Amino acid sequence: MATTADYGLGEFTFPRGWFMIARAEDAVSAPKALRMFGRDLVLYRGESGRAALLDAYCPHMGAHLAAEQSSGAGARRIEGDSIRCPYHAWRFGPDGICNNVPYFDGPLPPAARVRAFPVEERFGCLFAWHDPEQMEPDYPVPDLPEWEDAAWVRCIYDDLGQIPVHPQEIIDNLVDARHFGPVHGQRLAYFNSRFEGVTGRQLSGGGHETMTSEGGVLDVDAYYTGPGILIARFSGETDAVQIVLHTPVEDGVTHVWHGIITRGRQVPPSAEDVELHRQYQQLGLSAFSQDFEIWRTKAPALQILRLPTDGPFHRNRAWYRQFYNPRAQAAGHQGRANGDHATKGLDQAPTAAAAE
């Protein structure tokens, strides 16, 4: 298992960005213990429906805010959008500030607070903003308008659990044109890589052994928004969107989720549309699992023995470093990656070729 330092990514162990922390349905009024970004955390949903994520340990005497409370007296843990500590009932708001101690009426010390993380609930997921510099988000969670479209069949996300792999290995997949044949049985018709700011994109098309179209060519526009959210739009027998989400748990350990949504042929989608979606979800998971098994068993690629006909791994890794270094340095890392990058020996994506 390799670490951030082994890859030479930068100053921070864990990256800046929006990351999935749970499926929306996993956040309920009962506090839930999580472990991500090398930290113990507590997730809960307030009475207003707002989800909140806080550091887990009460600053008073170190109790875990998600610990079980056996006594019936005072066991009501969520009040409004605040959470009470199970040990002495100190109450913390979603901003992490203690706003009540039941046995003390005076002003509370400034240290009576825990770190709070901005949380967004989008397309069936809960995303938290993690920033080692603890600054406000500098880019939004990407839009997924298909999720709100009545013609589309939503997914239940596959929770694939943790793998002992640094997310660098997963991110490398974005530019790895040459794995499509050996791993996925896909013959590429074109392939192009594009980086712009916090977005890294893969434009590809070809025949696929598991996901295909009536014409035999599956056109894919797959893009990362930041380091942990991948959205891939497929044009084939039916339009589909694949969503891959990964979040660092420990340094070198990553939690992964997967889902696919599909456009129905009727509005609202028919039973046949729902069945076709089920098949797409399974096919997408099967294709993704082919990558998953490679990542799970491979040695860390700390240095890539890159051939001229490999993809632009050097651009991809330069782009990824922006999230592991101070925000003030981001433009420099982006400048070493921004632009359209062809893979020698493969045709470019039609949109990239037309732009030249």
NORDAFEN-V85064 format. One record per residue. N is the residue number from 0. SS is DSSP state (helix for helix, strand for strand, loop for the rest). D_CENTER is the distance of its C-alpha to the mean C-alpha in Angstrom with 1 decimal. Layout:
# NORDAFEN-V85064
n:ss:d_center
N:SS:D_CENTER
N:SS:D_CENTER
This chain:
# NORDAFEN-V85064
n:ss:d_center
0:loop:20.4
1:loop:19.9
2:loop:18.7
3:helix:17.5
4:helix:21.3
5:helix:22.1
6:helix:20.1
7:loop:21.6
8:loop:18.5
9:loop:20.0
10:loop:21.1
11:loop:18.1
12:loop:16.8
13:loop:13.3
14:loop:11.7
15:loop:11.7
16:strand:9.0
17:strand:6.9
18:strand:4.4
19:strand:4.8
20:strand:8.2
21:strand:10.1
22:strand:11.3
23:helix:13.7
24:helix:16.7
25:helix:15.9
26:loop:16.9
27:loop:20.7
28:loop:23.5
29:loop:23.9
30:loop:22.0
31:strand:19.3
32:strand:18.8
33:strand:15.4
34:strand:15.0
35:strand:12.1
36:loop:12.5
37:loop:15.9
38:strand:17.0
39:strand:18.4
40:strand:17.2
41:strand:18.5
42:strand:16.9
43:strand:19.4
44:strand:20.3
45:loop:23.4
46:loop:26.4
47:loop:25.4
48:loop:22.2
49:loop:20.1
50:strand:17.3
51:strand:17.6
52:strand:16.0
53:strand:18.6
54:strand:19.6
55:loop:21.4
56:strand:24.9
57:loop:27.6
58:loop:29.5
59:loop:32.8
60:loop:33.1
61:loop:29.7
62:loop:29.1
63:strand:25.7
64:loop:24.9
65:loop:23.7
66:loop:26.7
67:loop:29.0
68:loop:32.1
69:loop:35.1
70:loop:37.6
71:loop:38.0
72:loop:39.3
73:loop:36.6
74:loop:33.8
75:loop:32.3
76:loop:29.2
77:strand:27.6
78:strand:29.9
79:loop:28.7
80:loop:25.3
81:strand:26.3
82:strand:26.2
83:strand:29.2
84:loop:29.3
85:loop:31.0
86:loop:33.4
87:loop:35.3
88:loop:33.6
89:loop:32.4
90:strand:30.2
91:strand:27.1
92:loop:25.6
93:loop:22.0
94:loop:22.8
95:loop:23.5
96:strand:27.3
97:strand:29.9
98:strand:31.9
99:strand:34.4
100:strand:36.3
101:loop:38.7
102:loop:41.5
103:strand:41.4
104:loop:42.4
105:loop:42.3
106:loop:39.7
107:loop:36.7
108:loop:35.9
109:loop:33.1
110:loop:31.5
111:loop:31.1
112:strand:27.4
113:loop:24.0
114:loop:20.9
115:strand:18.9
116:strand:15.4
117:loop:14.8
118:strand:13.1
119:strand:12.4
120:strand:12.8
121:strand:11.8
122:loop:12.2
123:loop:12.6
124:strand:9.5
125:strand:9.8
126:strand:7.8
127:strand:9.6
128:strand:10.7
129:strand:11.5
130:loop:14.4
131:loop:17.0
132:loop:19.5
133:loop:18.8
134:loop:19.1
135:loop:18.1
136:loop:15.0
137:loop:16.2
138:loop:14.0
139:loop:12.9
140:loop:10.0
141:loop:10.9
142:loop:13.6
143:loop:13.8
144:helix:17.6
145:helix:18.0
146:helix:16.6
147:helix:19.6
148:loop:22.0
149:loop:24.6
150:loop:25.0
151:strand:21.6
152:strand:20.9
153:loop:17.8
154:loop:15.9
155:loop:15.5
156:loop:12.2
157:strand:13.0
158:strand:12.0
159:strand:12.6
160:strand:12.9
161:strand:13.0
162:strand:14.3
163:loop:16.4
164:loop:14.7
165:loop:13.5
166:helix:10.3
167:helix:13.0
168:helix:14.2
169:helix:11.2
170:helix:11.1
171:helix:14.8
172:helix:14.6
173:helix:14.1
174:helix:17.8
175:loop:19.3
176:loop:21.8
177:loop:24.1
178:helix:22.1
179:helix:22.2
180:helix:25.9
181:helix:26.0
182:helix:22.8
183:helix:22.5
184:loop:26.1
185:loop:25.3
186:strand:27.8
187:strand:26.3
188:strand:28.4
189:strand:26.5
190:strand:23.5
191:strand:22.4
192:strand:19.9
193:strand:19.4
194:strand:18.0
195:strand:18.4
196:loop:17.4
197:loop:13.6
198:strand:13.3
199:strand:13.6
200:strand:15.1
201:strand:16.7
202:strand:19.7
203:strand:21.4
204:strand:23.9
205:strand:25.9
206:strand:27.1
207:loop:24.9
208:loop:26.2
209:loop:23.8
210:loop:22.5
211:loop:25.3
212:loop:27.3
213:loop:31.0
214:loop:31.7
215:loop:30.1
216:loop:27.6
217:strand:24.0
218:strand:22.7
219:strand:19.0
220:strand:17.2
221:strand:13.7
222:strand:11.8
223:strand:8.9
224:strand:8.9
225:loop:8.6
226:loop:7.2
227:loop:3.5
228:strand:3.8
229:strand:6.8
230:strand:9.6
231:strand:12.9
232:strand:16.2
233:strand:19.0
234:strand:22.7
235:loop:24.9
236:loop:27.0
237:loop:24.8
238:loop:22.0
239:strand:18.6
240:strand:14.9
241:strand:12.4
242:strand:8.8
243:strand:6.7
244:strand:3.3
245:strand:4.1
246:strand:5.6
247:strand:9.1
248:strand:11.8
249:strand:14.9
250:loop:15.8
251:loop:15.4
252:strand:13.7
253:strand:10.2
254:strand:8.9
255:strand:7.7
256:strand:7.8
257:strand:9.6
258:strand:11.6
259:strand:14.3
260:strand:16.4
261:strand:19.9
262:strand:22.7
263:loop:25.8
264:loop:29.2
265:loop:30.6
266:loop:29.7
267:loop:28.9
268:loop:27.6
269:loop:30.3
270:helix:30.3
271:helix:30.2
272:helix:27.1
273:helix:25.4
274:helix:26.6
275:helix:25.5
276:helix:22.0
277:helix:22.2
278:helix:23.4
279:helix:20.6
280:helix:17.9
281:helix:19.9
282:helix:20.5
283:helix:16.9
284:helix:16.1
285:helix:19.2
286:helix:18.3
287:helix:14.8
288:helix:16.6
289:helix:19.0
290:helix:16.4
291:helix:15.2
292:helix:18.8
293:helix:19.4
294:helix:16.7
295:helix:18.0
296:helix:21.5
297:loop:21.6
298:loop:22.8
299:loop:20.8
300:loop:21.4
301:loop:22.3
302:loop:24.6
303:loop:24.4
304:loop:27.9
305:loop:27.1
306:loop:29.6
307:loop:30.4
308:loop:29.2
309:loop:25.8
310:loop:22.9
311:loop:22.3
312:helix:20.4
313:helix:22.1
314:helix:20.7
315:helix:17.1
316:helix:17.5
317:helix:19.3
318:helix:16.5
319:helix:13.9
320:helix:16.5
321:helix:16.4
322:helix:13.5
323:helix:15.6
324:loop:18.8
325:loop:20.4
326:helix:19.5
327:helix:23.1
328:helix:22.6
329:helix:19.7
330:helix:22.2
331:helix:23.8
332:helix:20.8
333:helix:20.0
334:helix:23.7
335:loop:23.6
336:loop:21.0
337:loop:21.5
338:strand:23.3
339:strand:23.7
340:strand:24.2
341:strand:26.1
342:loop:26.2
343:loop:29.9
344:loop:31.5
345:loop:29.1
346:loop:29.7
347:loop:27.5
348:loop:25.6
349:helix:28.2
350:helix:26.6
351:helix:26.5
352:helix:30.0
353:helix:31.3
354:helix:30.0
355:loop:32.1
